[in-house]
Amino acid sequence: MFYILDRTYKGFLTVIFENFERKHYDVTPVIQNKFSGVFFEQIIEISTDTTKAERLLKNTSSTNIQNFYKVFLSEKQDAQKALSYIIQHIFLSKKDILKNYGDVKVLLFAKT
């Protein structure tokens, strides 16, 4: 499943919020102008909602917010998908997954 977003950080955070709201946990966030389309996949366009983005940030540490923003700015789709996965795990399990370098997505996040 693909969530299409605008180029903003708050748009990306809105996508994460929508993941939880809709209970879609295996989502690939894609920036609108970089999406070329795929067959047989569900595509949902997400509009930036500042309220949802701020709500997600309110429950995140300042260090994590900075690291998340740096990965978002990299504009690497695989890194952004890893970031989506990491944020979901942080909120679902209430554990700090960022030190688990055995997880490929955490390793990719740390390298970005």
Buried (B, 14 or more C-beta within 10 A) or exposed (E): EBBBBBEBBBBBBBBBBBBBEEEBEEBBBBBEEEBEEEEEEEEBEBEBBEEBBEEBBEEBEEEBBEBBBEBBEEEBBEBBBBBBBBBBBBBEEEEEBBEEEEBEBBEBBBEB
